[in-house]
Amino acid sequence: MFRFTIRDVLWLTVVVALAIALWLERQRSVRDLLREQRETALWTSRSEAALSAIKARGVPASWYERGVAVTVPDEYGGGYTRVCPGQ
């Protein structure tokens, strides 16, 4: 038969608690990464849809990684570029 001392049981408890803590932290990290990727994909699709609608009206516009730049034509009182940052 195996004989365990209190010290052995305490060490086992510490090891198991550390393993569970590391696993939970890893799960939270993966969940946060997936949420961030979903939000980025959503922002990208919405900004591309807005950019298409702007271009359909004949307004020069371009998409950047950090936002959308729209050049307002003179007939709309413009002649300037407006940059709309992303998140």
N, CA, C and O atoms as CSV, one atom per row, in Angstrom:
chain,resi,resn,atom,element,x,y,z
A,1,MET,N,N,0.837,-1.180,0.000
A,1,MET,CA,C,0.000,0.000,0.000
A,1,MET,C,C,0.878,1.239,0.000
A,1,MET,O,O,1.981,1.246,0.548
A,2,PHE,N,N,0.363,2.279,-0.626
A,2,PHE,CA,C,1.084,3.551,-0.640
A,2,PHE,C,C,0.831,4.295,0.659
A,2,PHE,O,O,-0.254,4.235,1.237
A,3,ARG,N,N,1.855,4.991,1.096
A,3,ARG,CA,C,1.714,5.805,2.303
A,3,ARG,C,C,2.084,7.228,1.927
A,3,ARG,O,O,3.199,7.491,1.478
A,4,PHE,N,N,1.154,8.133,2.111
A,4,PHE,CA,C,1.387,9.541,1.813
A,4,PHE,C,C,1.412,10.323,3.110
A,4,PHE,O,O,0.611,10.102,4.018
A,5,THR,N,N,2.356,11.243,3.164
A,5,THR,CA,C,2.399,12.126,4.331
A,5,THR,C,C,1.574,13.373,4.017
A,5,THR,O,O,1.188,13.603,2.871
A,6,ILE,N,N,1.315,14.157,5.030
A,6,ILE,CA,C,0.586,15.419,4.839
A,6,ILE,C,C,1.366,16.309,3.868
A,6,ILE,O,O,0.767,16.985,3.032
A,7,ARG,N,N,2.685,16.313,3.972
A,7,ARG,CA,C,3.523,17.130,3.098
A,7,ARG,C,C,3.337,16.710,1.634
A,7,ARG,O,O,3.269,17.572,0.757
A,8,ASP,N,N,3.254,15.421,1.356
A,8,ASP,CA,C,3.030,14.948,-0.013
A,8,ASP,C,C,1.687,15.429,-0.546
A,8,ASP,O,O,1.593,15.846,-1.700
A,9,VAL,N,N,0.666,15.376,0.269
A,9,VAL,CA,C,-0.663,15.808,-0.144
A,9,VAL,C,C,-0.678,17.318,-0.391
A,9,VAL,O,O,-1.304,17.782,-1.344
A,10,LEU,N,N,0.003,18.079,0.455
A,10,LEU,CA,C,0.075,19.529,0.259
A,10,LEU,C,C,0.809,19.870,-1.037
A,10,LEU,O,O,0.371,20.751,-1.777
A,11,TRP,N,N,1.906,19.194,-1.320
A,11,TRP,CA,C,2.628,19.436,-2.583
A,11,TRP,C,C,1.753,19.098,-3.790
A,11,TRP,O,O,1.736,19.827,-4.782
A,12,LEU,N,N,1.039,17.999,-3.692
A,12,LEU,CA,C,0.139,17.617,-4.773
A,12,LEU,C,C,-0.950,18.682,-4.973
A,12,LEU,O,O,-1.306,19.013,-6.104
A,13,THR,N,N,-1.462,19.203,-3.876
A,13,THR,CA,C,-2.479,20.251,-3.951
A,13,THR,C,C,-1.917,21.498,-4.642
A,13,THR,O,O,-2.597,22.105,-5.469
A,14,VAL,N,N,-0.697,21.878,-4.310
A,14,VAL,CA,C,-0.061,23.047,-4.929
A,14,VAL,C,C,0.130,22.818,-6.428
A,14,VAL,O,O,-0.164,23.703,-7.231
A,15,VAL,N,N,0.608,21.666,-6.801
A,15,VAL,CA,C,0.844,21.362,-8.213
A,15,VAL,C,C,-0.472,21.375,-8.999
A,15,VAL,O,O,-0.534,21.940,-10.091
A,16,VAL,N,N,-1.506,20.764,-8.457
A,16,VAL,CA,C,-2.800,20.725,-9.134
A,16,VAL,C,C,-3.387,22.136,-9.238
A,16,VAL,O,O,-3.940,22.499,-10.276
A,17,ALA,N,N,-3.272,22.928,-8.177
A,17,ALA,CA,C,-3.798,24.298,-8.199
A,17,ALA,C,C,-3.065,25.140,-9.248
A,17,ALA,O,O,-3.705,25.914,-9.960
A,18,LEU,N,N,-1.759,25.011,-9.358
A,18,LEU,CA,C,-1.003,25.739,-10.371
A,18,LEU,C,C,-1.391,25.299,-11.778
A,18,LEU,O,O,-1.516,26.128,-12.679
A,19,ALA,N,N,-1.580,24.011,-11.964
A,19,ALA,CA,C,-1.974,23.515,-13.284
A,19,ALA,C,C,-3.355,24.057,-13.677
A,19,ALA,O,O,-3.561,24.452,-14.825
A,20,ILE,N,N,-4.288,24.077,-12.739
A,20,ILE,CA,C,-5.628,24.608,-13.030
A,20,ILE,C,C,-5.557,26.105,-13.314
A,20,ILE,O,O,-6.225,26.590,-14.227
A,21,ALA,N,N,-4.755,26.846,-12.543
A,21,ALA,CA,C,-4.618,28.288,-12.762
A,21,ALA,C,C,-4.033,28.578,-14.137
A,21,ALA,O,O,-4.501,29.483,-14.827
A,22,LEU,N,N,-3.026,27.830,-14.542
A,22,LEU,CA,C,-2.433,28.032,-15.864
A,22,LEU,C,C,-3.420,27.690,-16.973
A,22,LEU,O,O,-3.483,28.389,-17.984
A,23,TRP,N,N,-4.177,26.637,-16.792
A,23,TRP,CA,C,-5.165,26.248,-17.800
A,23,TRP,C,C,-6.251,27.309,-17.937
A,23,TRP,O,O,-6.643,27.654,-19.052
A,24,LEU,N,N,-6.744,27.833,-16.802
A,24,LEU,CA,C,-7.770,28.878,-16.842
A,24,LEU,C,C,-7.242,30.151,-17.502
A,24,LEU,O,O,-7.959,30.783,-18.277
A,25,GLU,N,N,-6.021,30.529,-17.211
A,25,GLU,CA,C,-5.424,31.713,-17.825
A,25,GLU,C,C,-5.288,31.530,-19.332
A,25,GLU,O,O,-5.538,32.458,-20.101
A,26,ARG,N,N,-4.901,30.360,-19.742
A,26,ARG,CA,C,-4.771,30.070,-21.178
A,26,ARG,C,C,-6.131,30.148,-21.870
A,26,ARG,O,O,-6.230,30.690,-22.971
A,27,GLN,N,N,-7.168,29.619,-21.245
A,27,GLN,CA,C,-8.507,29.673,-21.815
A,27,GLN,C,C,-8.988,31.116,-21.954
A,27,GLN,O,O,-9.586,31.477,-22.968
A,28,ARG,N,N,-8.730,31.939,-20.937
A,28,ARG,CA,C,-9.131,33.347,-20.988
A,28,ARG,C,C,-8.380,34.073,-22.096
A,28,ARG,O,O,-8.958,34.894,-22.808
A,29,SER,N,N,-7.099,33.772,-22.239
A,29,SER,CA,C,-6.288,34.411,-23.269
A,29,SER,C,C,-6.796,34.059,-24.671
A,29,SER,O,O,-6.902,34.935,-25.529
A,30,VAL,N,N,-7.102,32.812,-24.898
A,30,VAL,CA,C,-7.611,32.370,-26.197
A,30,VAL,C,C,-8.977,33.008,-26.472
A,30,VAL,O,O,-9.239,33.443,-27.594
A,31,ARG,N,N,-9.840,33.066,-25.467
A,31,ARG,CA,C,-11.164,33.669,-25.620
A,31,ARG,C,C,-11.044,35.160,-25.971
A,31,ARG,O,O,-11.763,35.654,-26.839
A,32,ASP,N,N,-10.135,35.871,-25.294
A,32,ASP,CA,C,-9.932,37.291,-25.594
A,32,ASP,C,C,-9.396,37.495,-27.005
A,32,ASP,O,O,-9.799,38.433,-27.693
A,33,LEU,N,N,-8.498,36.631,-27.435
A,33,LEU,CA,C,-7.944,36.733,-28.788
A,33,LEU,C,C,-9.030,36.513,-29.839
A,33,LEU,O,O,-9.097,37.246,-30.825
A,34,LEU,N,N,-9.873,35.514,-29.634
A,34,LEU,CA,C,-10.958,35.241,-30.578
A,34,LEU,C,C,-11.959,36.395,-30.633
A,34,LEU,O,O,-12.447,36.745,-31.708
A,35,ARG,N,N,-12.265,36.989,-29.470
A,35,ARG,CA,C,-13.180,38.136,-29.434
A,35,ARG,C,C,-12.575,39.316,-30.192
A,35,ARG,O,O,-13.274,39.992,-30.947
A,36,GLU,N,N,-11.307,39.560,-29.997
A,36,GLU,CA,C,-10.644,40.662,-30.704
A,36,GLU,C,C,-10.629,40.430,-32.213
A,36,GLU,O,O,-10.807,41.371,-32.987
A,37,GLN,N,N,-10.419,39.187,-32.632
A,37,GLN,CA,C,-10.431,38.885,-34.068
A,37,GLN,C,C,-11.828,39.086,-34.657
A,37,GLN,O,O,-11.955,39.586,-35.775
A,38,ARG,N,N,-12.884,38.704,-33.918
A,38,ARG,CA,C,-14.252,38.924,-34.389
A,38,ARG,C,C,-14.552,40.408,-34.520
A,38,ARG,O,O,-15.153,40.837,-35.505
A,39,GLU,N,N,-14.134,41.199,-33.529
A,39,GLU,CA,C,-14.376,42.637,-33.574
A,39,GLU,C,C,-13.631,43.283,-34.741
A,39,GLU,O,O,-14.166,44.171,-35.404
A,40,THR,N,N,-12.406,42.842,-34.991
A,40,THR,CA,C,-11.629,43.377,-36.104
A,40,THR,C,C,-12.285,43.028,-37.433
A,40,THR,O,O,-12.374,43.872,-38.325
A,41,ALA,N,N,-12.740,41.798,-37.565
A,41,ALA,CA,C,-13.407,41.385,-38.808
A,41,ALA,C,C,-14.703,42.172,-39.007
A,41,ALA,O,O,-15.024,42.560,-40.130
A,42,LEU,N,N,-15.444,42.407,-37.931
A,42,LEU,CA,C,-16.683,43.168,-38.028
A,42,LEU,C,C,-16.398,44.606,-38.452
A,42,LEU,O,O,-17.070,45.136,-39.337
A,43,TRP,N,N,-15.404,45.241,-37.826
A,43,TRP,CA,C,-15.058,46.617,-38.183
A,43,TRP,C,C,-14.591,46.693,-39.635
A,43,TRP,O,O,-14.955,47.618,-40.361
A,44,THR,N,N,-13.792,45.729,-40.052
A,44,THR,CA,C,-13.295,45.727,-41.427
A,44,THR,C,C,-14.440,45.594,-42.419
A,44,THR,O,O,-14.478,46.314,-43.417
A,45,SER,N,N,-15.372,44.685,-42.160
A,45,SER,CA,C,-16.488,44.499,-43.101
A,45,SER,C,C,-17.388,45.731,-43.136
A,45,SER,O,O,-17.852,46.127,-44.205
A,46,ARG,N,N,-17.639,46.337,-41.980
A,46,ARG,CA,C,-18.476,47.542,-41.959
A,46,ARG,C,C,-17.787,48.712,-42.655
A,46,ARG,O,O,-18.426,49.464,-43.391
A,47,SER,N,N,-16.488,48.864,-42.423
A,47,SER,CA,C,-15.795,49.983,-43.068
A,47,SER,C,C,-15.703,49.775,-44.574
A,47,SER,O,O,-15.777,50.742,-45.332
A,48,GLU,N,N,-15.544,48.537,-45.020
A,48,GLU,CA,C,-15.526,48.272,-46.461
A,48,GLU,C,C,-16.905,48.529,-47.081
A,48,GLU,O,O,-16.986,49.016,-48.208
A,49,ALA,N,N,-17.980,48.211,-46.368
A,49,ALA,CA,C,-19.323,48.493,-46.863
A,49,ALA,C,C,-19.555,49.999,-46.955
A,49,ALA,O,O,-20.127,50.486,-47.930
A,50,ALA,N,N,-19.108,50.733,-45.935
A,50,ALA,CA,C,-19.252,52.190,-45.965
A,50,ALA,C,C,-18.415,52.786,-47.090
A,50,ALA,O,O,-18.852,53.712,-47.774
A,51,LEU,N,N,-17.229,52.260,-47.275
A,51,LEU,CA,C,-16.355,52.745,-48.341
A,51,LEU,C,C,-16.985,52.497,-49.713
A,51,LEU,O,O,-16.907,53.357,-50.591
A,52,SER,N,N,-17.596,51.355,-49.903
A,52,SER,CA,C,-18.268,51.059,-51.177
A,52,SER,C,C,-19.421,52.024,-51.421
A,52,SER,O,O,-19.621,52.490,-52.543
A,53,ALA,N,N,-20.182,52.325,-50.364
A,53,ALA,CA,C,-21.301,53.261,-50.504
A,53,ALA,C,C,-20.798,54.665,-50.840
A,53,ALA,O,O,-21.410,55.372,-51.641
A,54,ILE,N,N,-19.691,55.061,-50.233
A,54,ILE,CA,C,-19.122,56.383,-50.514
A,54,ILE,C,C,-18.610,56.443,-51.946
A,54,ILE,O,O,-18.852,57.418,-52.657
A,55,LYS,N,N,-17.908,55.407,-52.365
A,55,LYS,CA,C,-17.381,55.374,-53.734
A,55,LYS,C,C,-18.504,55.314,-54.768
A,55,LYS,O,O,-18.356,55.840,-55.871
A,56,ALA,N,N,-19.627,54.676,-54.422
A,56,ALA,CA,C,-20.758,54.590,-55.345
A,56,ALA,C,C,-21.334,55.972,-55.643
A,56,ALA,O,O,-21.933,56.175,-56.699
A,57,ARG,N,N,-21.160,56.912,-54.735
A,57,ARG,CA,C,-21.619,58.289,-54.958
A,57,ARG,C,C,-20.590,59.111,-55.724
A,57,ARG,O,O,-20.806,60.296,-55.977
A,58,GLY,N,N,-19.479,58.494,-56.091
A,58,GLY,CA,C,-18.459,59.188,-56.862
A,58,GLY,C,C,-17.495,60.006,-56.034
A,58,GLY,O,O,-16.799,60.870,-56.566
A,59,VAL,N,N,-17.444,59.749,-54.743
A,59,VAL,CA,C,-16.537,60.484,-53.855
A,59,VAL,C,C,-15.248,59.682,-53.714
A,59,VAL,O,O,-15.298,58.495,-53.392
A,60,PRO,N,N,-14.091,60.311,-53.949
A,60,PRO,CA,C,-12.839,59.584,-53.777
A,60,PRO,C,C,-12.633,59.204,-52.304
A,60,PRO,O,O,-12.703,60.059,-51.422
A,61,ALA,N,N,-12.386,57.955,-52.056
A,61,ALA,CA,C,-12.172,57.477,-50.690
A,61,ALA,C,C,-11.207,56.305,-50.737
A,61,ALA,O,O,-11.112,55.601,-51.743
A,62,SER,N,N,-10.502,56.107,-49.650
A,62,SER,CA,C,-9.580,54.966,-49.580
A,62,SER,C,C,-9.587,54.409,-48.163
A,62,SER,O,O,-9.837,55.129,-47.196
A,63,TRP,N,N,-9.312,53.134,-48.060
A,63,TRP,CA,C,-9.326,52.430,-46.788
A,63,TRP,C,C,-7.896,52.193,-46.342
A,63,TRP,O,O,-7.055,51.756,-47.128
A,64,TYR,N,N,-7.626,52.478,-45.096
A,64,TYR,CA,C,-6.321,52.216,-44.499
A,64,TYR,C,C,-6.517,51.260,-43.341
A,64,TYR,O,O,-7.641,51.035,-42.892
A,65,GLU,N,N,-5.448,50.712,-42.872
A,65,GLU,CA,C,-5.535,49.773,-41.763
A,65,GLU,C,C,-6.096,50.449,-40.515
A,65,GLU,O,O,-6.779,49.804,-39.719
A,66,ARG,N,N,-5.820,51.718,-40.338
A,66,ARG,CA,C,-6.259,52.445,-39.146
A,66,ARG,C,C,-7.529,53.268,-39.351
A,66,ARG,O,O,-7.980,53.923,-38.412
A,67,GLY,N,N,-8.117,53.256,-40.537
A,67,GLY,CA,C,-9.337,54.017,-40.728
A,67,GLY,C,C,-9.659,54.226,-42.194
A,67,GLY,O,O,-9.089,53.578,-43.071
A,68,VAL,N,N,-10.585,55.145,-42.446
A,68,VAL,CA,C,-11.032,55.459,-43.801
A,68,VAL,C,C,-10.764,56.934,-44.060
A,68,VAL,O,O,-11.096,57.785,-43.234
A,69,ALA,N,N,-10.165,57.237,-45.202
A,69,ALA,CA,C,-9.919,58.626,-45.596
A,69,ALA,C,C,-10.856,58.964,-46.745
A,69,ALA,O,O,-10.896,58.257,-47.752
A,70,VAL,N,N,-11.608,60.042,-46.592
A,70,VAL,CA,C,-12.575,60.467,-47.599
A,70,VAL,C,C,-12.206,61.878,-48.041
A,70,VAL,O,O,-12.065,62.780,-47.216
A,71,THR,N,N,-12.052,62.060,-49.350
A,71,THR,CA,C,-11.809,63.392,-49.889
A,71,THR,C,C,-13.156,63.975,-50.303
A,71,THR,O,O,-13.819,63.462,-51.205
A,72,VAL,N,N,-13.547,65.053,-49.632
A,72,VAL,CA,C,-14.842,65.675,-49.893
A,72,VAL,C,C,-14.716,66.563,-51.129
A,72,VAL,O,O,-13.878,67.465,-51.150
A,73,PRO,N,N,-15.534,66.325,-52.163
A,73,PRO,CA,C,-15.442,67.126,-53.373
A,73,PRO,C,C,-15.933,68.566,-53.150
A,73,PRO,O,O,-16.632,68.860,-52.180
A,74,ASP,N,N,-15.546,69.444,-54.072
A,74,ASP,CA,C,-15.893,70.862,-53.965
A,74,ASP,C,C,-17.398,71.100,-54.011
A,74,ASP,O,O,-17.892,72.013,-53.350
A,75,GLU,N,N,-18.136,70.298,-54.777
A,75,GLU,CA,C,-19.574,70.531,-54.874
A,75,GLU,C,C,-20.309,70.248,-53.560
A,75,GLU,O,O,-21.452,70.669,-53.379
A,76,TYR,N,N,-19.648,69.538,-52.652
A,76,TYR,CA,C,-20.228,69.305,-51.334
A,76,TYR,C,C,-19.625,70.247,-50.297
A,76,TYR,O,O,-19.735,70.010,-49.094
A,77,GLY,N,N,-18.987,71.315,-50.769
A,77,GLY,CA,C,-18.377,72.289,-49.864
A,77,GLY,C,C,-17.060,71.815,-49.298
A,77,GLY,O,O,-16.656,72.225,-48.210
A,78,GLY,N,N,-16.397,70.955,-50.033
A,78,GLY,CA,C,-15.183,70.346,-49.501
A,78,GLY,C,C,-13.914,70.833,-50.132
A,78,GLY,O,O,-13.607,72.025,-50.127
A,79,GLY,N,N,-13.186,69.897,-50.673
A,79,GLY,CA,C,-11.850,70.152,-51.149
A,79,GLY,C,C,-10.835,69.759,-50.096
A,79,GLY,O,O,-9.661,70.119,-50.182
A,80,TYR,N,N,-11.295,69.017,-49.099
A,80,TYR,CA,C,-10.394,68.579,-48.034
A,80,TYR,C,C,-10.571,67.084,-47.816
A,80,TYR,O,O,-11.521,66.479,-48.313
A,81,THR,N,N,-9.654,66.504,-47.074
A,81,THR,CA,C,-9.705,65.076,-46.775
A,81,THR,C,C,-10.059,64.877,-45.311
A,81,THR,O,O,-9.456,65.482,-44.424
A,82,ARG,N,N,-11.032,64.031,-45.075
A,82,ARG,CA,C,-11.444,63.719,-43.717
A,82,ARG,C,C,-11.019,62.279,-43.430
A,82,ARG,O,O,-11.346,61.361,-44.182
A,83,VAL,N,N,-10.297,62.099,-42.349
A,83,VAL,CA,C,-9.851,60.757,-41.964
A,83,VAL,C,C,-10.693,60.313,-40.773
A,83,VAL,O,O,-10.736,60.981,-39.741
A,84,CYS,N,N,-11.357,59.177,-40.937
A,84,CYS,CA,C,-12.184,58.611,-39.883
A,84,CYS,C,C,-11.431,57.425,-39.277
A,84,CYS,O,O,-11.338,56.374,-39.911
A,85,PRO,N,N,-10.896,57.571,-38.069
A,85,PRO,CA,C,-10.108,56.486,-37.489
A,85,PRO,C,C,-10.976,55.288,-37.132
A,85,PRO,O,O,-12.179,55.407,-36.903
A,86,GLY,N,N,-10.332,54.148,-37.093
A,86,GLY,CA,C,-11.018,52.932,-36.662
A,86,GLY,C,C,-11.127,52.919,-35.158
A,86,GLY,O,O,-11.093,53.965,-34.510
A,87,GLN,N,N,-11.257,51.734,-34.608
A,87,GLN,CA,C,-11.453,51.606,-33.177
A,87,GLN,C,C,-10.338,52.216,-32.451
A,87,GLN,O,O,-10.324,52.207,-31.220
